[in-house]
Amino acid sequence: MKLPIHGDGWQYAWQVAESDRENVRMTLDRRDGKPYAYRATQTCPTLVIALEIENTGREAMPFGLGVHPFFVRDADTDYYVLYTPPG
């Protein structure tokens, strides 16, 4: 079985394990996943994302990283636009 080029983690609901005013830690448990079994954790503190992948299956699992998160924004969402001039 071949995975989509972007893997399959984006197709499932991640669970919020912890959150506070500045951080959120989300988990995805795919221990019963096909063709690869894995568990993933994303920690997103202020503008920094840490992603951990643990292969929980018996087969070697190819892995690549491409982070471009999407967060829902509505009328009550606070946000900031950050800009650092070049140079």
Phi, psi and omega per residue, in radians:
M1 nan 2.393 -3.112
K2 -1.858 2.340 3.086
L3 -1.419 2.686 2.998
P4 -1.046 2.730 -3.093
I5 -0.977 -0.507 3.129
H6 -1.711 0.349 -3.134
G7 1.234 -2.833 -3.119
D8 -2.202 -0.087 -3.093
G9 -1.046 -0.541 -3.129
W10 -1.259 -0.258 -3.091
Q11 -1.516 -0.062 -3.050
Y12 -2.119 2.721 3.115
A13 -1.345 2.179 3.048
W14 -1.495 2.583 3.125
Q15 -1.736 2.401 3.065
V16 -1.394 2.001 -3.135
A17 -1.519 -0.671 3.125
E18 -2.646 2.619 3.007
S19 -2.751 2.631 3.008
D20 -2.536 -2.920 -3.046
R21 -1.083 -0.489 -3.052
E22 -2.056 -0.126 -3.020
N23 -2.445 2.715 2.972
V24 -2.516 2.404 3.054
R25 -2.083 2.131 -3.102
M26 -2.058 2.559 -3.141
T27 -2.224 2.650 3.045
L28 -2.336 2.071 -3.118
D29 -1.838 1.907 3.137
R30 -2.076 0.685 3.140
R31 -0.989 -0.494 3.129
D32 -1.776 0.299 -3.087
G33 -1.210 2.691 3.088
K34 -2.193 2.358 0.039
P35 -1.495 -0.071 -3.102
Y36 -2.126 2.433 3.060
A37 -1.751 2.281 -3.135
Y38 -2.772 2.902 3.027
R39 -2.260 2.357 -3.108
A40 -2.209 2.539 3.088
T41 -2.306 2.272 3.036
Q42 -2.011 2.249 3.036
T43 -2.007 2.162 -3.066
C44 -2.115 1.445 2.980
P45 -1.474 2.794 -3.074
T46 -0.400 1.723 3.050
L47 1.067 0.301 3.068
V48 -2.246 2.354 3.131
I49 -2.126 2.229 3.051
A50 -1.985 2.252 -3.108
L51 -2.149 2.222 3.093
E52 -2.042 2.349 3.091
I53 -2.159 2.274 3.085
E54 -2.091 2.055 3.085
N55 -1.307 1.972 -3.121
T56 -1.756 0.075 3.126
G57 -1.717 -3.105 -3.124
R58 -1.593 -0.403 -3.107
E59 -1.533 2.618 2.999
A60 -1.092 2.410 -3.064
M61 -2.067 2.094 3.071
P62 -1.191 2.571 -3.095
F63 -2.610 2.425 3.037
G64 -2.415 2.823 -3.080
L65 -2.113 2.250 3.049
G66 -2.585 1.760 -3.031
V67 -1.783 2.058 3.023
H68 -2.597 1.341 -3.038
P69 -1.163 2.754 3.086
F70 -2.208 2.165 3.090
F71 -2.072 2.347 3.136
V72 -1.148 2.377 3.102
R73 -2.139 2.255 3.055
D74 -2.273 -2.977 -3.063
A75 -1.090 -0.420 -3.108
D76 -1.634 0.016 -3.082
T77 -1.378 2.224 2.999
D78 -1.555 2.398 3.096
Y79 -2.635 2.815 3.122
Y80 -2.272 2.510 3.008
V81 -1.756 2.111 3.142
L82 -1.848 2.402 -3.138
Y83 -2.446 2.236 3.042
T84 -2.007 2.024 -3.129
P85 -1.085 2.548 3.119
P86 -1.115 2.670 3.033
G87 1.826 nan nan
